[in-house]
Structure formats: C-alpha cells, structure tokens
C-alpha cells in the first residue's frame, strides 16, 4: 500500500484541504512538507468551518499524527494562534498529536516587515505575496543565517546566531532607511517562545522513517500549487519553495522511495491570486460569476481570486513535472447551468501553435489560449456522491479533461462537505 503525496496542479486554492482531510481517514500520519502560513485550507465538516494555514489538515481527525517537516518555514506566533483558535472550536492540538522538525526555519517579525516593505515599494516590482515573511525566511535559510527551532534549545548560543542574522538584515534595513532590529529584544522574544514551542520539536526524518518501516501510511500534504514552484512555475510570480511532488521527500527527510502515489488537485476551472500570467483568465461577467459561485476569496488574505476557464495545457504540464498518477477534480458544481463551457487545449505564441507554457516571462504574457467548446449541463452536480447522480454531460466534461491532460480522475468533489466526494480510484490502494 502506497504513501500518498497531495499537490496542487494549478496555482493553488484547488481544494487540497478537503481532499487531504478526506484521505487522512485512511492515513496514520499527515505531513506538511513546504510553504508556511501563506497557505490556506478551508474545511467544512458537519456544517462547521475550519480554516487552517500552517497546521496539517490531519489535525482535525483524532488519532492521527500531524507533522510539520523541515521544508516548511514556521512562524511561531502564527502556529500558536492557530492552535488556540482550533482549541476554541473544540479541536485539541498537543505535542502528542503534532510534531515539528527540529531543523525547521523560523519566520521572525523582521521577515514579515521586510516582505511588506518590498511589496509596497513599487507596483512594478510587486509579485503579490501574502506579506507573511515566507520569502525572506527562505532567503535566510539558503543564506545559512536562519534561526531554526532547534536553536531555541540552546539559548547561550542563540545570541551569536542572532548577531549573524542581523549583520545581514540591519545592513539591508539601513539601506532601506528603516530602523535596525534590536538583537536583545529579539533574543528575549525567542526565549519567551521557547518553552511553548520546544515540546513539539522532534527529529522528524527519523520519526517518519521508523513509522514507515512499521507499515504506517503517510499522507504528504503540499501547499500552494505546482505552477507556483520556484523552478517550474510562472517565475518570478511564484512562491519561495518547491511545490512539486518531489519536495515531499526533501521537505520531510525521507528518501524518494518513500513517496508513492501522487495525487494532483485541480478545479474544474482555473483561479489565481496575485500577479502573473493567466492565459484563460476571464476578466468579465463570466469570471465574476465563477468567482461569486465558487466563493473565490483567499483563505489567508481575503483577496478576490482571478477566475477563468480550465486550462488543460497547464494541468498536463504539472502532471508531468510532479509525476501525478491521478487527479482529484474539485468544484465541478460551480459550472452547473452554463450553456457552454470553454476548455483551453493549446496556445498560440506569436502566430505559432505550442503545447506548453514557455518559461520566459515575456512569452508567458503573450500566449493566447486556443479553446474547445463543450456543451454544458443544466441538472445539478452539487452534493453528488456517485457517478449515477451526475448529469451525462458533466461526465463527458470530466472524461474530456482526462483525455486532454493525460491523467485519470481518481476523485471528484461536488461540494466543500467532507462526504460529497466520488471515489474512482483509492490512492492508498494502488
């Protein structure tokens, strides 16, 4: 029986939270492997709505171990606030149910401040970040000056590490004309946080390896989407980490052989938050109708999402870059009632037809979608739990998507509710 990796197959916001929650019933461990609290998952369970940003979706199921891997960047206060908010909804998150990699990089207030300053500096250079400090924290990780969770367990040595960090940041802040960071104040803040965070710390790679050898099922949960990958996404309008499935191994400390079935999540249409190319965007009444029906507002930022038709070219590309074995198609019900539906089957660039999104920023902005028109359906798909409950034309739409992206549909989601899911192929039993 395979471990399962869940990744977004578009630009994020595909409904990964519900699918991970649904699959977590069969898993023993749910592990986040990249990103930070810029991710946003909304889950609806028995009519109650839960909003997660940093915690794995498995925290909502009792008896499951949740893990935050080393590939994540962790904001200590955001974590504690999220744990407190869930406690108010009757969900207890304790060191018995949550383990955090001791070598995870911490997001500090200076990271959030720098992120905001950069985004506000110029509309020409803004890329649409959530201003949560994710990018600057990853920069410090790669620059080998980050403060990691394990550093809070050695307070005498923490001062030296803060000095190393601030030698970079204070020089940068002087250049930006903003006040320098007080090293002692930062040390005091981290010292106060240490006893609240360290009980969750663990050697996650070793923990997961032992559990895997015991035959436990691991569900790897990604954030954002493959089109926001720092290498394979629409650069520079991307996130600061690798979001493709291969990161599940790197971001948890397990070898690639531990990663099994890759499930890609995609909407029956396309959305994007922030700046960057979007070939099938409908900046018109159709796009607004899709957005209103789908309640397309960011879980973290509240920003209205840009909406457009399904882009089979992009999903086919992410199927290949993430090695996706099956897709979970979400929000099919949002397309109920359309007389016709457009699907992008190719691009035209400078008069020439191409079958992929080019890597260059200029070329990405110039591509024009080539559409295929598909007949819509009038009967509702909302809340369907079997193929027999779907209109025939809706099934044809799903089958056509399978053909165009070269990947089978493994799951179909017809509402935000946990149980409104049609299972075609169980990823854990392949």
Helices and strands as residue ranges (DSSP letters): E 4-8, H 16-24, E 29-32, E 41-45, E 48-52, G 57-60, E 65-68, E 73-75, H 76-88, E 98-101, E 105-107, H 109-121, H 134-142, G 149-153, H 155-176, H 183-197, G 198-200, E 201-202, H 204-213, E 218-221, G 226-228, H 247-250, G 256-258, E 261-267, E 270-272, H 285-294, E 306-308, E 310-311, H 312-321, E 326-330, G 332-335, E 340-349, E 352-354, H 361-366, E 368-375, G 387-389, H 392-405, E 409-413, E 421-423, G 427-429
